[in-house]
Amino acid sequence: MLQRFVLSLIRRNKVRFFVSVIFVFGLVFFGIFTFLKFSKSRINDMASTKIALALAYVFQGDYENGFDLINKTALSFPKTSAVYQGKLIQADVLVDQCKYEEALRILIEISNNGIPDIIKPLASLRIIYIYDSQKDHFNAINATKEFINKYPDHFLVGDIYLNLGEYYVITGFKDDAINVFNDVLIKFPGTYEARTAQNRLNQLIK
């Protein structure tokens, strides 16, 4: 019964923060085309044009040509915003295809070196999602803690804390889970996250 409750809670939290991720991702994707229009850098303009074409392939389901163009653009125009945004979409497709190792390699690179900075937490969230999907809860814990340390003011960090607590419950670290839920009460008073944390504490401390 507890296990079913924990899993349902994780799914509910996933829906909350990954729907938000999709919303933010939409803003980033829109930025590709506004960047193309207003950028003064010829290099970035060229990279953006190629990535826009690559994404057109991807969204039509032609992943081979789309990925090939993304990879070639990355070689020709490394460290450009458009390339990292294209790589993020490439990773999403790979995750959908359950090619988790390939996706992880891309996402780790983006989370460490992505441009602009807004793309780094998006990659980090996807890394957590991959580990969760694989039921690799120990790596999910590490990735979640890294996200919290890097982005303590991120608008999704409250949900990330809740998921960390649930990962501790699943892996049998009850005391660590209690500490995390208590942290939520302190850091996010009067919020949905705090109410959820209090409910979990009531269940764990009997």
Stockholm file with secondary structure:
# STOCKHOLM 1.0

chainA/1-206         MLQRFVLSLIRRNKVRFFVSVIFVFGLVFFGIFTFLKFSKSRINDMASTKIALALAYVFQGDYENGFDLINKTALSFPKTSAVYQGKLIQADVLVDQCKYEEALRILIEISNNGIPDIIKPLASLRIIYIYDSQKDHFNAINATKEFINKYPDHFLVGDIYLNLGEYYVITGFKDDAINVFNDVLIKFPGTYEARTAQNRLNQLIK
#=GR chainA/1-206 SS CHHHHHHHHHHHHHHHHHHHHHHHHHHHHHHHHHHHHHCCCHHHHHHHHHHHHHHHHHHTTCHHHHHHHHHHHHHHSTTCHHHHHHHHHHHHHHHHTTCHHHHHHHHHHHHHHCSSTTHHHHHHHHHHHHHHHTTCHHHHHHHHHHHHHHCTTCTTHHHHHHHHHHHHHHTTCHHHHHHHHHHHHHHSTTSHHHHHHHHHHHHHCC
#=GC SS_cons         CHHHHHHHHHHHHHHHHHHHHHHHHHHHHHHHHHHHHHCCCHHHHHHHHHHHHHHHHHHTTCHHHHHHHHHHHHHHSTTCHHHHHHHHHHHHHHHHTTCHHHHHHHHHHHHHHCSSTTHHHHHHHHHHHHHHHTTCHHHHHHHHHHHHHHCTTCTTHHHHHHHHHHHHHHTTCHHHHHHHHHHHHHHSTTSHHHHHHHHHHHHHCC
//
